[in-house]
């Protein structure tokens, strides 16, 4: 989607909003929220601060849209956790897909959402990231409640803890093979908890 912005003076500016969000996602993933100043952000987007504010409102509002975009594309929870699918199969795909994604790009390791929740010193940004992280957690829990209500809390906690740990390890430079090994070992514990 292209945004046409007209300031009080000069010609209207035009830029691709989706491309701006993709560029912002790459910057925030690599450097963190605090590591990306407004000047660097607007320079990377190729727009002036007034155009940025007119289009997105604030850096925090822009980051919220980046988190929404990232969350929708990262790991499609709704596609993995479908009724009737074996739990261990769904969890295995989630963890192995996460291991692959977290290590895929040396400049953007780990999960943008989890790392923002953990690393930001801005309370509002931490809350935005925690809210974004809560949605997949709730979906995993709801899926588990359908077939394993007694284990839903503990298995959800385990899945979230493993994903968080893998994200942090990826930020430290762990490769996909090493992360996948963690996922495989975690799956043994999850299978035992489920009684599968």
Buried (B, 14 or more C-beta within 10 A) or exposed (E): EEBEBEEEEEEEBEBBBEEBBBBBBBBBBBBBBEEBEEEEBBEBBEBBEBBBBBBBEEBEEBBBBBBBBBBEEBBEBEEBBEEEBEBBEBBBBBBBBBBBBBBEEEEBBBBBBBBBBBBBEBEEBBEBBBBBBEEBBEBBBEBBBEBBEEBBEBBBEBBBEBBBBBBBBBBEEBBBEBBBEBBEEBBEEBBEBBEE
